[in-house]
Amino acid sequence: MTIAKKTRFSAKLLRNLRERIIEFILFLAALSSVATTIAIVGILLYESVKFFHQVSLWEFLTDTQWTPLFDDKHFGIWPLVAGTLTTTAVALLVAIPLGTIIAIYLSEFAPPIVREVVKPVLELLAGIPTVVYGYFALLFVTPLLQVVLPDLSGFNMLSAGLVIGMMIIPYVSSLSEDAMRAVPTHLREGSYATGATRLQTALRVVLPSAISGISAAYILGISRAVGETMVVAIAAGGQPNLTFNPLEPAATMTAYIVGVSLGDLPHGSLEYETIFAVGLTLMLMTLVFNIIGYFLSKRYREIY
Amino acid sequence: MVSQTIPYIRKIITRNKRSQNIFSIIGLLSMLVGIITLFALIFDLFSDGWPRLSWQFITSFPSRKAEQAGILSAWVGTMLVMLVTALAAIPIGIASGIYLEEYARKNWISALIEINVTNLAGVPSIIYGLLALGVFVYGLNLGQSVITAGLTLALLILPVVIVTTREALRAIPNSIREAAYATGASKWQMIWDHVLPYSTGTILTGIIVALARAIGETAPLVTIGALTFIAFLPDSPITGQFPFVSFAWLLAPFTVLPIQMFDWVSRPQAEFQVNAAAAGIVLIAITLAMNAVAIYIRYRLRQKIKW
């Protein structure tokens, strides 16, 4: 009797102990994402501080040339920022209108069967490796554009931006469509009851109600366009060039990092540190976009 | 009076109907733009690279002569890197998904982890390459090896695995949990015996999509200094002698399919660009097949499950 009681007691203890251990292990796994973030911020800051010991922040922010690999070294970030902003702008001019229209069409107009087929097919666009898009931009889109614009150089930001835009359409359209579908039906019915057409309902009722989800989709699209690397590295040329003209070749921040990494970088050299300084700038840029997006979606959140 | 308003209203109705029809056409066209791009891309790749695709191409090492070059070291490298990625990302991702969904109390630590996971999903992939360069390559001295590449991609896809695991767990109704508790199951028994088996399909879908994305990732691997010209294979993971497994391959230098393709497409000679197209076909076939499997699983699950 007493022995039985004792084993039951220790079995319970053992069971509790096991539960605690499992929970702790799971907790450690969950912490890994925090550790990743800390490591990213840590390594970017650590190497950038070393960079800014040798190059002043003032020079970094005011010089108009970026030539860290030449004899005449200049460390002005603006050519890379200009390239990044230009390709991103071209990409968004493609992705945001097309993605939004597709989302409205799929959620409000298309019959269910079309939606079920088209949505996964469009999502395949996001599944194609970016290096393949680079190939497509360089060897298909650029020659095609050169038929219309004969002066277009072989490397240019226009075709890179267009292709990035096509690539991020599914991010915009799928997430926006999800957001629009989450709008309750009674709002639509109310609108129809006043005599509004499908289009009027979509533009004046559904779209504003889903705006927080849609802006989240836009922000994700912007982040992807800013951080996209292989398309610009292959098709945009890779020469830092302070211009906002999409017809010219240029380098983005990501393309610079890839271009430099391809050569054998001596660990600890100034060139090695430049890619971390550029990475930090890139990280800060995406962070700013994310914060803007966070406040936009908070500002416009509809409560039904 | 009435006779005047009726034609007026009719005019408004026709106008509204017309704009609605115009929008329908614009919507259809926009969809077509996306789909046509997809087909143009695939068609372009196939028309350039299909003649080059042969058994010899798959079983040869890269070479300075374009017509002799192949992708053997690239696809073997891709397999090995993916093995490391899967072994690292799947357990950690599922474990943290379970913690966040089933265990985490509503406090600042879990809120912090949540915000973190969302933000990590938006970090550009090349930043992960910089992280790996600083931490794995030079910090931990793992070098430019298979294990560095695998861990880099694992960190990259971890947020995706975590988010899909959480969504899968959230879809399981509470009645199942309560039923398990009612029979005296502990929390972990409830999760392991009931909740996890039911959500396996959804989690699997997420993992396949994440791995398909990792296979195509190029930028972070270029950043850690992956080589483009590898004319040998790493040691086999399975050996003839005791203990039959070898881990030497983990520290071997490597190349992967996207990097091989990037190297070829960056060369000016047209013959190498044909090789790039052929490598692209193989790469696209792998990723599209994985995505198709994921879409199929998702489709089947949606039809089968009724709570």
Interface residues (C-beta under 8 A of the other chain):
Chain A: R15 R18 E19 I22 E23 I25 L26 F27 A29 A30 L31 S32 S33 V34 T36 T37 A39 I40 I43 L44 Y46 E47 L98 I101 I102 I104 Y105 L106 F109 A110 V118 P120 V121 L122 E123 L124 L125 G127 I128 P129 T130 V131 V132 Y133 G134 Y135 F136 L138 L139 F140 M166 I169 P170 S173 T197 R198 L199 Q200 I219 L220 S223 V226 G227 E228 T229 M230 A233 I234 T254 I257 V258 S261 L262 D264 L265 H267 I275 F276 G279 L282 M283 T286 N290
Chain B: N16 K17 S19 Q20 F23 S24 I26 G27 L28 S30 M31 V33 G34 I35 T37 L38 A40 L41 D44 L45 D48 P91 I92 G93 A95 S96 I98 Y99 L100 Y103 A104 L112 I113 N116 V117 N119 L120 G122 V123 P124 S125 I126 I127 Y128 G129 L130 L131 L133 G134 V135 Y138 G139 L155 L158 P159 I162 S186 K187 W188 V209 A212 R213 I215 G216 E217 T218 A219 V222 T223 I224 G225 P258 M261 F262 V265 S266 Q273 A276 A277 G280 L283 I284 T287 L288 M290 N291 I295
